[in-house]
Amino acid sequence: MAHTSQEILKEMYRLIEAGNQKNIQLRAIGGLAVQAHNKRNHPLFLREFADLDFVVAKKQRREFELFMQEIGYSPDKQFNILNGATRQIHFDEKTGMKIDIFVGDFEMCHKIPLEDRLTADPVTIPLAELLLSKAQIFQLNRKDALDIASILLNNETGDHDNETINLPVISRLCSQDWGLYKTTSINLERVKNTVNEPETSLTQEERGIIHQRADEIQKTFADMPKPLAWQLRDRVGTRVKWYIEVEEVDQ
């Protein structure tokens, strides 16, 4: 059964609120999370969404599984038996709506720890990690490049999490993981090229804002502490693969 983006967005907020009432830290990730921060409601960034993606704290995994049953969702038993400690899939018993859950951390091409950061934003994972969750994609497509552009256009950079891309968090995560730094650096350049395309419906001012905030992140990379292990990996560079190849979950 197909669902409209409005129905999926409404369900996202319903699940987060229901989780709050049970003291379960359930936060959105993915395209819908990006849309939740599209304060300008720019039409370039509006698109259809197939399902819902969330992160839940690992320490609350068992409570979360019971919670899903209470609100009418059934687990994908085979998938969850094999992957349930890190990722789960559940379906609404009435509508068939699918939700994809990352447990504790987001791990695809690179790992982004989230266990202790889920209370920083009331609806989504924090903006710094939300940006990195898109920028960590090695084979970045146009849709994900535009999601990064949306985050940059709609949210200032700074040193806190309140509707702000927290640069110290990006610095900390990328100074601990050369691979995450490298993929993010490459993708920020890709995003700048994407928004410069003539067919991209942005004003010169909007393009300038996106470039400026991408540059601020890149300056953060230049200034961040670089431990010895990071420096040694930097010397090896791209001669050795620095990312995990990810297969899409077919459900």
MDAnalysis code that builds the backbone (N, CA, C; Angstrom):
import MDAnalysis as mda
import numpy as np

u = mda.Universe.empty(753, n_residues=251, atom_resindex=np.repeat(np.arange(251), 3), trajectory=True)
u.add_TopologyAttr("name", ["N", "CA", "C"] * 251)
u.add_TopologyAttr("resid", np.arange(1, 252))
u.add_TopologyAttr("resname", ["MET", "ALA", "HIS", "THR", "SER", "GLN", "GLU", "ILE", "LEU", "LYS", "GLU", "MET", "TYR", "ARG", "LEU", "ILE", "GLU", "ALA", "GLY", "ASN", "GLN", "LYS", "ASN", "ILE", "GLN", "LEU", "ARG", "ALA", "ILE", "GLY", "GLY", "LEU", "ALA", "VAL", "GLN", "ALA", "HIS", "ASN", "LYS", "ARG", "ASN", "HIS", "PRO", "LEU", "PHE", "LEU", "ARG", "GLU", "PHE", "ALA", "ASP", "LEU", "ASP", "PHE", "VAL", "VAL", "ALA", "LYS", "LYS", "GLN", "ARG", "ARG", "GLU", "PHE", "GLU", "LEU", "PHE", "MET", "GLN", "GLU", "ILE", "GLY", "TYR", "SER", "PRO", "ASP", "LYS", "GLN", "PHE", "ASN", "ILE", "LEU", "ASN", "GLY", "ALA", "THR", "ARG", "GLN", "ILE", "HIS", "PHE", "ASP", "GLU", "LYS", "THR", "GLY", "MET", "LYS", "ILE", "ASP", "ILE", "PHE", "VAL", "GLY", "ASP", "PHE", "GLU", "MET", "CYS", "HIS", "LYS", "ILE", "PRO", "LEU", "GLU", "ASP", "ARG", "LEU", "THR", "ALA", "ASP", "PRO", "VAL", "THR", "ILE", "PRO", "LEU", "ALA", "GLU", "LEU", "LEU", "LEU", "SER", "LYS", "ALA", "GLN", "ILE", "PHE", "GLN", "LEU", "ASN", "ARG", "LYS", "ASP", "ALA", "LEU", "ASP", "ILE", "ALA", "SER", "ILE", "LEU", "LEU", "ASN", "ASN", "GLU", "THR", "GLY", "ASP", "HIS", "ASP", "ASN", "GLU", "THR", "ILE", "ASN", "LEU", "PRO", "VAL", "ILE", "SER", "ARG", "LEU", "CYS", "SER", "GLN", "ASP", "TRP", "GLY", "LEU", "TYR", "LYS", "THR", "THR", "SER", "ILE", "ASN", "LEU", "GLU", "ARG", "VAL", "LYS", "ASN", "THR", "VAL", "ASN", "GLU", "PRO", "GLU", "THR", "SER", "LEU", "THR", "GLN", "GLU", "GLU", "ARG", "GLY", "ILE", "ILE", "HIS", "GLN", "ARG", "ALA", "ASP", "GLU", "ILE", "GLN", "LYS", "THR", "PHE", "ALA", "ASP", "MET", "PRO", "LYS", "PRO", "LEU", "ALA", "TRP", "GLN", "LEU", "ARG", "ASP", "ARG", "VAL", "GLY", "THR", "ARG", "VAL", "LYS", "TRP", "TYR", "ILE", "GLU", "VAL", "GLU", "GLU", "VAL", "ASP", "GLN"])
u.atoms.positions = np.array([
    [0.836, -1.202, 0.000],
    [0.000, 0.000, 0.000],
    [0.872, 1.255, 0.000],
    [0.670, 2.118, -0.991],
    [1.461, 3.338, -1.090],
    [0.972, 4.381, -0.090],
    [1.904, 5.161, 0.423],
    [1.564, 6.211, 1.374],
    [2.087, 7.536, 0.850],
    [1.331, 8.596, 1.087],
    [1.784, 9.917, 0.681],
    [2.865, 10.398, 1.646],
    [3.661, 11.360, 1.177],
    [4.692, 11.934, 2.036],
    [4.083, 12.563, 3.275],
    [2.903, 13.152, 3.130],
    [2.245, 13.775, 4.273],
    [1.848, 12.726, 5.312],
    [1.368, 11.576, 4.854],
    [1.012, 10.494, 5.771],
    [2.239, 9.974, 6.500],
    [3.341, 9.840, 5.770],
    [4.574, 9.340, 6.382],
    [5.125, 10.352, 7.384],
    [5.077, 11.628, 7.016],
    [5.550, 12.672, 7.933],
    [4.698, 12.702, 9.201],
    [3.390, 12.580, 9.038],
    [2.484, 12.556, 10.199],
    [2.800, 11.370, 11.100],
    [3.084, 10.213, 10.511],
    [3.413, 9.027, 11.295],
    [4.747, 9.195, 12.004],
    [5.687, 9.870, 11.373],
    [6.970, 10.140, 12.021],
    [6.768, 10.886, 13.335],
    [5.979, 11.956, 13.285],
    [5.753, 12.750, 14.500],
    [4.941, 11.954, 15.528],
    [3.996, 11.145, 15.065],
    [3.188, 10.340, 15.992],
    [4.063, 9.350, 16.753],
    [4.976, 8.683, 16.052],
    [5.835, 7.689, 16.695],
    [6.808, 8.344, 17.678],
    [7.344, 9.492, 17.301],
    [8.272, 10.183, 18.202],
    [7.555, 10.607, 19.473],
    [6.344, 11.142, 19.342],
    [5.580, 11.566, 20.508],
    [5.183, 10.371, 21.368],
    [4.768, 9.277, 20.724],
    [4.430, 8.069, 21.490],
    [5.653, 7.541, 22.222],
    [6.812, 7.602, 21.588],
    [8.049, 7.194, 22.241],
    [8.378, 8.076, 23.428],
    [8.186, 9.392, 23.268],
    [8.446, 10.321, 24.371],
    [7.603, 9.983, 25.598],
    [6.358, 9.590, 25.368],
    [5.472, 9.262, 26.476],
    [5.933, 8.018, 27.228],
    [6.723, 7.180, 26.547],
    [7.278, 5.977, 27.183],
    [8.745, 6.169, 27.566],
    [9.220, 7.418, 27.450],
    [10.626, 7.739, 27.725],
    [11.586, 6.941, 26.833],
    [11.170, 6.704, 25.591],
    [12.014, 6.013, 24.623],
    [12.580, 7.044, 23.656],
    [13.908, 7.046, 23.526],
    [14.582, 8.033, 22.692],
    [14.551, 7.573, 21.235],
    [13.510, 7.956, 20.519],
    [13.328, 7.599, 19.122],
    [13.487, 8.872, 18.305],
    [14.465, 8.894, 17.388],
    [14.735, 10.098, 16.605],
    [14.837, 9.755, 15.120],
    [14.315, 10.658, 14.289],
    [14.295, 10.442, 12.844],
    [15.674, 10.666, 12.231],
    [15.935, 9.915, 11.166],
    [17.143, 10.066, 10.362],
    [16.711, 9.912, 8.908],
    [17.550, 10.292, 7.971],
    [17.209, 10.129, 6.561],
    [16.528, 11.350, 5.978],
    [15.906, 11.157, 4.814],
    [15.320, 12.269, 4.081],
    [14.229, 13.008, 4.817],
    [13.386, 12.279, 5.555],
    [12.328, 12.950, 6.311],
    [12.902, 13.818, 7.424],
    [13.988, 13.373, 8.031],
    [14.644, 14.184, 9.058],
    [15.188, 15.474, 8.443],
    [15.748, 15.359, 7.245],
    [16.223, 16.556, 6.541],
    [15.055, 17.497, 6.270],
    [13.927, 16.943, 5.824],
    [12.753, 17.760, 5.542],
    [12.233, 18.456, 6.795],
    [12.351, 17.806, 7.947],
    [11.900, 18.415, 9.200],
    [12.672, 19.692, 9.514],
    [13.877, 19.838, 8.941],
    [14.696, 21.039, 9.163],
    [14.703, 21.970, 7.952],
    [13.852, 21.702, 6.953],
    [13.762, 22.546, 5.758],
    [12.880, 23.758, 6.075],
    [13.417, 24.649, 6.900],
    [12.623, 25.768, 7.421],
    [12.143, 26.716, 6.319],
    [12.905, 26.823, 5.264],
    [12.508, 27.696, 4.151],
    [11.454, 27.030, 3.267],
    [11.257, 25.728, 3.478],
    [10.315, 24.965, 2.654],
    [10.617, 25.156, 1.167],
    [11.897, 25.137, 0.854],
    [12.332, 25.380, -0.526],
    [11.851, 24.238, -1.418],
    [11.196, 24.546, -2.526],
    [10.638, 23.485, -3.386],
    [11.685, 22.553, -3.970],
    [12.920, 23.024, -4.127],
    [13.976, 22.159, -4.663],
    [14.183, 20.921, -3.812],
    [13.923, 21.058, -2.509],
    [14.227, 19.968, -1.579],
    [13.004, 19.138, -1.209],
    [11.865, 19.427, -1.793],
    [10.655, 18.651, -1.524],
    [10.621, 17.433, -2.439],
    [10.365, 16.260, -1.879],
    [10.309, 15.034, -2.677],
    [9.453, 13.997, -1.957],
    [9.233, 12.893, -2.630],
    [8.457, 11.809, -2.051],
    [9.341, 10.944, -1.153],
    [8.728, 10.313, -0.159],
    [9.452, 9.448, 0.763],
    [8.797, 8.076, 0.786],
    [9.620, 7.038, 0.733],
    [9.085, 5.674, 0.649],
    [8.765, 5.097, 2.021],
    [9.576, 5.420, 3.033],
    [9.359, 4.846, 4.358],
    [10.010, 5.743, 5.403],
    [10.026, 5.249, 6.627],
    [10.543, 6.007, 7.759],
    [11.835, 5.389, 8.277],
    [12.780, 6.247, 8.651],
    [14.047, 5.795, 9.227],
    [14.228, 6.452, 10.590],
    [14.595, 5.636, 11.584],
    [14.787, 6.134, 12.937],
    [16.083, 5.582, 13.530],
    [16.489, 6.217, 14.617],
    [17.543, 5.687, 15.483],
    [16.961, 5.572, 16.883],
    [17.289, 4.478, 17.566],
    [16.873, 4.293, 18.945],
    [18.106, 3.925, 19.765],
    [18.122, 4.298, 21.023],
    [19.271, 3.995, 21.880],
    [19.413, 2.490, 22.074],
    [20.644, 2.019, 21.993],
    [20.908, 0.587, 22.189],
    [20.452, 0.119, 23.563],
    [20.631, 0.974, 24.585],
    [20.247, 0.601, 25.943],
    [18.738, 0.446, 26.091],
    [17.979, 0.970, 25.104],
    [16.522, 0.870, 25.151],
    [15.974, -0.121, 24.136],
    [16.810, -0.953, 23.605],
    [16.388, -1.855, 22.533],
    [15.195, -2.728, 22.927],
    [15.264, -3.383, 24.084],
    [14.182, -4.294, 24.495],
    [12.891, -3.522, 24.748],
    [12.993, -2.370, 25.400],
    [11.810, -1.547, 25.631],
    [11.206, -1.109, 24.304],
    [12.067, -0.776, 23.361],
    [11.601, -0.326, 22.046],
    [10.841, -1.438, 21.327],
    [11.341, -2.661, 21.387],
    [10.678, -3.773, 20.697],
    [9.282, -4.017, 21.265],
    [9.147, -3.904, 22.574],
    [7.819, -4.040, 23.186],
    [6.924, -2.870, 22.803],
    [7.505, -1.688, 22.784],
    [6.776, -0.470, 22.409],
    [6.195, -0.588, 21.000],
    [6.973, -1.120, 20.062],
    [6.501, -1.245, 18.685],
    [5.277, -2.151, 18.606],
    [5.283, -3.218, 19.358],
    [4.129, -4.114, 19.369],
    [2.906, -3.415, 19.959],
    [3.127, -2.630, 21.005],
    [2.028, -1.923, 21.658],
    [1.338, -0.923, 20.728],
    [2.092, -0.321, 19.815],
    [1.499, 0.697, 18.943],
    [1.135, 0.133, 17.569],
    [1.156, -1.200, 17.441],
    [0.614, -1.817, 16.242],
    [1.592, -2.122, 15.133],
    [2.875, -2.269, 15.473],
    [3.876, -2.625, 14.471],
    [4.382, -4.040, 14.720],
    [4.594, -4.789, 13.633],
    [5.120, -6.150, 13.720],
    [6.553, -6.181, 13.201],
    [7.413, -6.973, 13.831],
    [8.801, -7.039, 13.377],
    [8.952, -7.891, 12.126],
    [9.942, -7.557, 11.326],
    [10.383, -8.459, 10.262],
    [11.274, -9.495, 10.964],
    [10.692, -10.633, 11.313],
    [11.360, -11.565, 12.216],
    [12.694, -12.062, 11.673],
    [12.714, -12.445, 10.412],
    [13.952, -12.979, 9.861],
    [15.061, -11.934, 9.856],
    [14.736, -10.737, 9.385],
    [15.743, -9.674, 9.340],
    [16.207, -9.312, 10.747],
    [15.265, -9.195, 11.680],
    [15.611, -8.744, 13.018],
    [16.383, -9.797, 13.810],
    [16.117, -11.070, 13.556],
    [16.906, -12.118, 14.211],
    [18.369, -12.027, 13.784],
    [18.592, -11.749, 12.503],
    [19.951, -11.687, 11.967],
    [20.661, -10.380, 12.312],
    [19.909, -9.281, 12.411],
    [20.530, -7.954, 12.510],
    [20.070, -7.117, 13.689],
    [19.173, -7.658, 14.514],
    [18.434, -6.849, 15.479],
    [19.251, -6.062, 16.469],
    [20.490, -6.458, 16.742],
    [21.309, -5.722, 17.702],
    [21.774, -4.388, 17.144],
    [21.785, -4.254, 15.805],
    [22.253, -3.024, 15.186],
    [21.224, -2.374, 14.270],
    [20.293, -3.178, 13.743],
    [19.312, -2.621, 12.798],
    [18.068, -3.499, 12.791],
    [16.901, -2.864, 12.693],
    [15.641, -3.606, 12.694],
    [14.683, -3.013, 11.661],
    [13.729, -3.853, 11.238],
    [12.651, -3.410, 10.358],
    [11.328, -3.813, 10.986],
    [10.365, -2.901, 10.977],
    [9.032, -3.157, 11.496],
    [7.997, -2.642, 10.496],
    [6.823, -3.273, 10.506],
    [5.740, -2.896, 9.608],
    [4.468, -2.608, 10.398],
    [3.768, -1.548, 10.007],
    [2.463, -1.259, 10.598],
    [1.492, -2.370, 10.202],
    [0.846, -2.984, 11.199],
    [-0.025, -4.134, 10.944],
    [-1.249, -3.768, 10.108],
    [-1.683, -2.505, 10.154],
    [-2.879, -2.088, 9.415],
    [-2.551, -1.518, 8.037],
    [-1.557, -0.676, 7.967],
    [-1.286, 0.036, 6.715],
    [-0.120, -0.544, 5.928],
    [0.710, -1.362, 6.582],
    [1.883, -1.907, 5.911],
    [3.052, -0.946, 5.849],
    [2.926, 0.220, 6.474],
    [4.024, 1.184, 6.444],
    [5.277, 0.583, 7.075],
    [6.393, 0.771, 6.427],
    [7.655, 0.194, 6.885],
    [8.480, 1.236, 7.625],
    [9.105, 0.822, 8.737],
    [10.097, 1.681, 9.372],
    [11.389, 0.907, 9.563],
    [12.483, 1.604, 9.327],
    [13.832, 1.059, 9.398],
    [14.514, 1.698, 10.602],
    [15.020, 0.874, 11.507],
    [15.560, 1.361, 12.776],
    [17.046, 1.044, 12.879],
    [17.849, 2.054, 13.146],
    [19.256, 1.846, 13.493],
    [19.356, 1.877, 15.014],
    [20.048, 0.904, 15.569],
    [20.120, 0.743, 17.024],
    [21.461, 1.263, 17.532],
    [21.427, 2.356, 18.280],
    [22.626, 2.879, 18.925],
    [23.484, 3.741, 18.037],
    [23.865, 3.234, 16.864],
    [24.737, 3.950, 15.945],
    [24.166, 3.867, 14.538],
    [24.600, 4.787, 13.691],
    [24.301, 4.714, 12.266],
    [25.555, 4.225, 11.572],
    [25.463, 3.104, 10.893],
    [26.650, 2.535, 10.257],
    [26.319, 2.077, 8.849],
    [26.893, 2.777, 7.866],
    [26.753, 2.389, 6.464],
    [28.156, 2.385, 5.852],
    [28.491, 3.392, 5.026],
    [29.856, 3.483, 4.504],
    [30.842, 3.808, 5.629],
    [30.368, 4.533, 6.632],
    [31.156, 4.859, 7.830],
    [30.234, 4.808, 9.041],
    [30.832, 4.714, 10.207],
    [30.058, 4.616, 11.443],
    [29.942, 5.988, 12.101],
    [28.712, 6.336, 12.495],
    [28.455, 7.579, 13.213],
    [27.802, 7.219, 14.548],
    [28.513, 7.382, 15.655],
    [27.937, 7.036, 16.965],
    [26.838, 8.011, 17.363],
    [25.728, 7.458, 17.887],
    [24.579, 8.292, 18.240],
    [24.006, 7.985, 19.620],
    [24.473, 6.938, 20.249],
    [23.875, 6.447, 21.492],
    [23.655, 7.550, 22.520],
    [24.637, 8.428, 22.693],
    [24.557, 9.451, 23.741],
    [24.145, 10.820, 23.212],
    [23.631, 10.864, 21.978],
    [23.325, 12.161, 21.360],
    [21.852, 12.305, 20.968],
    [21.025, 11.359, 21.368],
    [19.660, 11.333, 20.864],
    [18.721, 12.340, 21.525],
    [19.157, 12.979, 22.599],
    [18.299, 13.983, 23.243],
    [18.646, 15.406, 22.803],
    [19.613, 15.550, 21.893],
    [20.057, 16.894, 21.487],
    [19.021, 17.616, 20.650],
    [18.183, 16.869, 19.931],
    [17.117, 17.456, 19.122],
    [15.825, 16.713, 19.458],
    [14.687, 17.408, 19.526],
    [13.450, 16.740, 19.937],
    [12.824, 15.837, 18.879],
    [13.240, 15.951, 17.622],
    [12.604, 15.185, 16.546],
    [13.584, 14.313, 15.783],
    [14.726, 14.861, 15.430],
    [15.689, 14.148, 14.594],
    [16.993, 13.927, 15.353],
    [17.891, 13.160, 14.741],
    [19.245, 13.134, 15.279],
    [19.828, 14.540, 15.130],
    [20.872, 14.905, 15.877],
    [21.402, 16.271, 15.796],
    [21.849, 16.617, 14.372],
    [21.802, 17.899, 14.040],
    [22.103, 18.329, 12.678],
    [23.512, 17.967, 12.232],
    [24.485, 18.016, 13.130],
    [25.852, 17.645, 12.736],
    [25.891, 16.203, 12.250],
    [25.292, 15.316, 13.039],
    [25.281, 13.905, 12.653],
    [24.356, 13.648, 11.466],
    [23.271, 14.424, 11.362],
    [22.385, 14.272, 10.212],
    [23.129, 14.616, 8.924],
    [23.882, 15.696, 8.954],
    [24.688, 16.045, 7.784],
    [25.701, 14.946, 7.475],
    [26.381, 14.456, 8.505],
    [27.380, 13.395, 8.288],
    [26.743, 12.104, 7.798],
    [25.504, 11.831, 8.224],
    [24.837, 10.600, 7.781],
    [24.580, 10.615, 6.284],
    [24.478, 11.812, 5.710],
    [24.364, 11.952, 4.258],
    [25.747, 12.049, 3.613],
    [26.637, 12.810, 4.229],
    [27.963, 13.031, 3.648],
    [28.855, 11.798, 3.707],
    [28.493, 10.790, 4.517],
    [29.308, 9.579, 4.610],
    [29.047, 8.602, 3.462],
    [28.114, 8.931, 2.580],
    [27.772, 8.037, 1.468],
    [28.835, 8.155, 0.385],
    [29.588, 7.085, 0.140],
    [30.678, 7.184, -0.836],
    [30.146, 7.439, -2.239],
    [29.145, 6.685, -2.661],
    [28.568, 6.879, -3.989],
    [27.369, 7.827, -3.869],
    [27.668, 9.081, -3.655],
    [26.638, 10.087, -3.400],
    [25.825, 10.344, -4.672],
    [24.494, 10.228, -4.553],
    [23.646, 10.549, -5.706],
    [23.099, 11.976, -5.556],
    [22.387, 12.424, -6.572],
    [21.893, 13.800, -6.581],
    [20.916, 14.053, -5.435],
    [20.061, 13.079, -5.151],
    [19.081, 13.230, -4.064],
    [19.780, 13.487, -2.733],
    [20.823, 12.715, -2.450],
    [21.525, 12.888, -1.183],
    [22.363, 14.165, -1.184],
    [22.898, 14.545, -2.342],
    [23.621, 15.817, -2.435],
    [22.693, 16.982, -2.133],
    [21.459, 16.903, -2.634],
    [20.489, 17.966, -2.357],
    [20.045, 17.956, -0.902],
    [20.012, 16.768, -0.264],
    [19.712, 16.718, 1.171],
    [20.786, 17.459, 1.967],
    [22.049, 17.266, 1.595],
    [23.135, 17.985, 2.269],
    [23.001, 19.483, 2.026],
    [22.688, 19.851, 0.782],
    [22.501, 21.264, 0.454],
    [21.366, 21.868, 1.274],
    [20.284, 21.110, 1.470],
    [19.161, 21.584, 2.269],
    [19.583, 21.851, 3.706],
    [20.333, 20.927, 4.283],
    [20.809, 21.120, 5.657],
    [21.662, 22.378, 5.750],
    [22.549, 22.575, 4.777],
    [23.450, 23.732, 4.800],
    [22.694, 25.041, 4.585],
    [21.708, 25.042, 3.703],
    [20.965, 26.274, 3.425],
    [20.091, 26.679, 4.604],
    [19.497, 25.697, 5.271],
    [18.481, 25.981, 6.286],
    [19.012, 26.137, 7.700],
    [20.288, 25.825, 7.923],
    [20.800, 25.796, 9.296],
    [22.198, 26.402, 9.366],
    [22.392, 27.304, 10.309],
    [23.694, 27.923, 10.505],
    [24.688, 26.915, 11.102],
    [25.954, 27.214, 10.959],
    [26.982, 26.460, 11.668],
    [27.279, 27.170, 12.987],
    [27.771, 26.402, 13.969],
    [28.068, 26.995, 15.262],
    [28.659, 25.973, 16.207],
    [28.534, 26.238, 17.509],
    [29.143, 25.359, 18.509],
    [28.112, 24.739, 19.441],
    [26.855, 24.612, 18.949],
    [25.803, 23.986, 19.754],
    [24.854, 23.269, 18.808],
    [23.811, 22.636, 19.366],
    [22.916, 21.781, 18.580],
    [21.555, 22.391, 18.271],
    [21.244, 23.553, 18.809],
    [19.907, 24.128, 18.658],
    [19.725, 24.690, 17.252],
    [19.099, 23.905, 16.359],
    [18.901, 24.300, 14.959],
    [20.206, 24.779, 14.340],
    [21.300, 24.138, 14.730],
    [22.644, 24.554, 14.308],
    [23.489, 23.322, 14.008],
    [24.307, 23.420, 12.973],
    [25.259, 22.351, 12.645],
    [26.453, 22.513, 13.575],
    [26.606, 21.603, 14.501],
    [27.592, 21.723, 15.573],
    [28.983, 21.359, 15.052],
    [29.803, 22.378, 14.778],
    [31.125, 22.141, 14.201],
    [32.072, 21.387, 15.138],
    [32.071, 21.638, 16.458],
    [32.931, 20.832, 17.324],
    [32.607, 19.341, 17.273],
    [31.340, 18.970, 17.085],
    [30.976, 17.556, 16.958],
    [31.540, 16.989, 15.656],
    [31.390, 17.731, 14.555],
    [31.959, 17.274, 13.282],
    [33.468, 17.126, 13.400],
    [34.109, 18.098, 14.047],
    [35.561, 18.039, 14.264],
    [35.948, 16.790, 15.048],
    [35.216, 16.518, 16.135],
    [35.551, 15.369, 16.982],
    [35.411, 14.049, 16.220],
    [34.307, 13.893, 15.518],
    [34.063, 12.626, 14.818],
    [35.042, 12.419, 13.664],
    [35.334, 13.485, 12.936],
    [36.207, 13.335, 11.770],
    [37.686, 13.292, 12.148],
    [38.037, 13.809, 13.317],
    [39.427, 13.664, 13.772],
    [39.687, 12.263, 14.321],
    [38.614, 11.553, 14.661],
    [38.732, 10.174, 15.135],
    [38.665, 9.152, 14.006],
    [38.219, 9.592, 12.838],
    [37.963, 8.657, 11.731],
    [38.370, 9.322, 10.422],
    [39.578, 8.983, 9.952],
    [40.087, 9.592, 8.717],
    [39.160, 9.298, 7.539],
    [38.617, 8.099, 7.489],
    [37.750, 7.727, 6.383],
    [36.507, 8.595, 6.315],
    [35.883, 8.831, 7.478],
    [34.698, 9.699, 7.521],
    [35.058, 11.104, 7.070],
    [36.194, 11.595, 7.537],
    [36.684, 12.913, 7.105],
    [36.864, 12.952, 5.591],
    [37.494, 11.927, 5.032],
    [37.813, 11.941, 3.608],
    [36.555, 11.918, 2.755],
    [35.628, 11.022, 3.062],
    [34.397, 10.941, 2.282],
    [33.581, 12.221, 2.407],
    [33.511, 12.768, 3.615],
    [32.777, 14.016, 3.815],
    [33.404, 15.156, 3.027],
    [34.725, 15.235, 3.022],
    [35.416, 16.284, 2.267],
    [35.109, 16.191, 0.785],
    [35.176, 14.981, 0.260],
    [34.871, 14.770, -1.164],
    [33.438, 15.196, -1.469],
    [32.521, 14.814, -0.593],
    [31.110, 15.075, -0.861],
    [30.727, 16.542, -0.696],
    [31.405, 17.270, 0.161],
    [31.137, 18.705, 0.256],
    [31.481, 19.397, -1.059],
    [32.541, 18.955, -1.703],
    [32.883, 19.503, -3.021],
    [31.823, 19.115, -4.053],
    [31.338, 17.874, -3.971],
    [30.279, 17.442, -4.882],
    [29.018, 18.270, -4.707],
    [28.691, 18.572, -3.463],
    [27.501, 19.382, -3.183],
    [27.659, 20.780, -3.770],
    [28.823, 21.376, -3.604],
    [29.056, 22.714, -4.153],
    [28.924, 22.694, -5.676],
    [29.420, 21.649, -6.307],
    [29.274, 21.534, -7.759],
    [27.815, 21.349, -8.157],
    [27.081, 20.558, -7.367],
    [25.670, 20.307, -7.679],
    [24.851, 21.589, -7.626],
    [25.050, 22.388, -6.572],
    [24.236, 23.602, -6.442],
    [24.642, 24.667, -7.453],
    [25.811, 24.514, -8.071],
    [26.239, 25.454, -9.107],
    [25.640, 25.140, -10.476],
    [25.043, 23.950, -10.613],
    [24.476, 23.575, -11.909],
    [23.364, 24.551, -12.297],
    [23.334, 24.982, -13.571],
    [22.344, 25.981, -14.004],
    [20.900, 25.560, -13.760],
    [20.631, 24.230, -13.864],
    [19.250, 23.771, -13.710],
    [18.813, 23.672, -12.250],
    [19.727, 23.895, -11.320],
    [19.375, 23.854, -9.904],
    [18.717, 25.172, -9.509],
    [17.477, 25.106, -9.054],
    [16.663, 26.309, -8.836],
    [16.998, 26.993, -7.514],
    [18.195, 27.572, -7.460],
    [18.635, 28.330, -6.298],
    [19.076, 29.712, -6.754],
    [18.864, 30.700, -5.913],
    [19.361, 32.040, -6.215],
    [20.862, 32.086, -5.948],
    [21.499, 33.132, -6.425],
    [22.931, 33.296, -6.155],
    [23.185, 33.429, -4.654],
    [22.262, 34.103, -3.960],
    [22.406, 34.240, -2.505],
    [22.340, 32.872, -1.826],
    [21.398, 32.038, -2.245],
    [21.257, 30.702, -1.648],
    [22.481, 29.836, -1.945],
    [22.964, 29.902, -3.177],
    [24.189, 29.166, -3.508],
    [25.348, 29.630, -2.632],
    [25.408, 30.951, -2.430],
    [26.484, 31.510, -1.613],
    [26.440, 31.023, -0.175],
    [25.230, 30.934, 0.389],
    [25.081, 30.440, 1.767],
    [25.558, 28.995, 1.870],
    [25.156, 28.163, 0.912],
    [25.560, 26.749, 0.925],
    [27.071, 26.640, 0.819],
    [27.680, 27.398, -0.093],
    [29.140, 27.376, -0.248],
    [29.830, 27.841, 1.034],
    [29.321, 28.913, 1.623],
    [29.950, 29.456, 2.826],
    [29.948, 28.433, 3.957],
    [28.816, 27.768, 4.161],
    [28.729, 26.819, 5.279],
    [29.522, 25.553, 4.995],
    [29.580, 25.140, 3.730],
    [30.451, 24.013, 3.381],
    [31.913, 24.384, 3.632],
    [32.276, 25.607, 3.287],
    [33.651, 26.074, 3.518],
    [33.968, 26.132, 5.010],
    [32.970, 26.506, 5.831],
    [33.195, 26.555, 7.277],
    [33.479, 25.156, 7.831],
    [32.800, 24.152, 7.290],
    [33.082, 22.769, 7.710],
    [34.474, 22.362, 7.250],
    [34.838, 22.718, 6.038],
    [36.169, 22.370, 5.537],
    [37.266, 23.079, 6.319],
    [37.004, 24.297, 6.761],
    [37.976, 24.985, 7.623],
    [38.093, 24.269, 8.961],
    [36.974, 23.763, 9.459],
    [37.005, 22.962, 10.687],
    [37.928, 21.767, 10.521],
    [37.880, 21.118, 9.342],
    [38.774, 19.996, 9.074],
    [40.239, 20.440, 9.103],
    [40.514, 21.610, 8.527],
    [41.895, 22.095, 8.497],
    [42.417, 22.382, 9.906],
    [41.524, 22.855, 10.777],
    [41.937, 23.286, 12.117],
    [41.830, 22.197, 13.174],
    [41.123, 21.097, 12.898],
    [40.842, 20.110, 13.938],
    [42.104, 19.360, 14.366],
    [42.145, 18.851, 15.596],
    [43.282, 18.023, 16.031],
    [43.404, 16.792, 15.141],
    [44.628, 16.406, 14.858],
    [44.861, 15.250, 13.992],
    [45.800, 14.284, 14.729],
    [45.225, 13.300, 15.417],
    [46.045, 12.337, 16.167],
    [47.019, 11.608, 15.252],
    [48.008, 10.972, 15.871],
    [49.048, 10.282, 15.100],
    [48.449, 9.232, 14.170],
    [47.468, 8.453, 14.679],
    [46.847, 7.417, 13.842],
    [46.179, 8.044, 12.622],
    [45.534, 9.200, 12.808],
    [44.901, 9.913, 11.693],
    [45.961, 10.345, 10.686],
    [47.071, 10.893, 11.173],
    [48.132, 11.365, 10.287],
    [48.747, 10.220, 9.487],
    [48.941, 9.076, 10.139],
    [49.498, 7.918, 9.441],
    [48.537, 7.436, 8.362],
    [47.242, 7.409, 8.678],
    [46.262, 6.982, 7.675],
    [46.192, 7.993, 6.530],
    [46.385, 9.258, 6.840],
    [46.369, 10.293, 5.813],
    [47.521, 10.103, 4.825],
    [48.655, 9.626, 5.314],
    [49.797, 9.380, 4.424],
    [49.493, 8.258, 3.431],
    [48.736, 7.279, 3.883],
    [48.339, 6.183, 2.988],
    [47.345, 6.691, 1.953],
    [46.437, 7.558, 2.402],
    [45.486, 8.192, 1.505],
    [44.531, 7.218, 0.851],
    [44.170, 7.506, -0.391],
    [43.150, 6.729, -1.085],
    [43.714, 5.519, -1.810],
    [44.996, 5.240, -1.597],
    [45.572, 4.022, -2.194],
    [44.949, 2.768, -1.578],
    [44.464, 2.907, -0.351],
    [43.771, 1.816, 0.339],
    [42.326, 2.260, 0.567],
    [41.370, 1.369, 0.296],
    [39.954, 1.719, 0.434],
    [39.644, 2.137, 1.871],
    [38.915, 3.212, 2.006],
    [38.673, 3.812, 3.323],
    [37.204, 3.788, 3.720],
    [36.366, 3.115, 2.971],
    [34.933, 3.086, 3.230],
    [34.418, 1.661, 3.074],
    [33.235, 1.413, 3.620],
    [32.588, 0.102, 3.510],
    [31.589, 0.166, 2.357],
    [31.606, -0.826, 1.505],
    [30.617, -0.906, 0.433],
    [29.325, -1.463, 1.026],
    [28.234, -0.756, 0.783],
    [26.965, -1.069, 1.428],
    [25.975, -1.571, 0.397],
    [25.312, -2.685, 0.728],
    [24.222, -3.203, -0.102],
    [22.907, -2.722, 0.480],
    [22.008, -2.316, -0.402],
    [20.699, -1.879, 0.061],
    [19.920, -3.058, 0.652],
    [19.161, -2.759, 1.702],
    [18.287, -3.771, 2.294],
    [17.072, -3.941, 1.386],
    [16.870, -5.132, 0.887],
    [15.768, -5.403, -0.042],
    [14.572, -5.956, 0.736],
    [13.585, -5.087, 0.930],
    [12.398, -5.496, 1.684],
    [11.145, -5.070, 0.942],
])
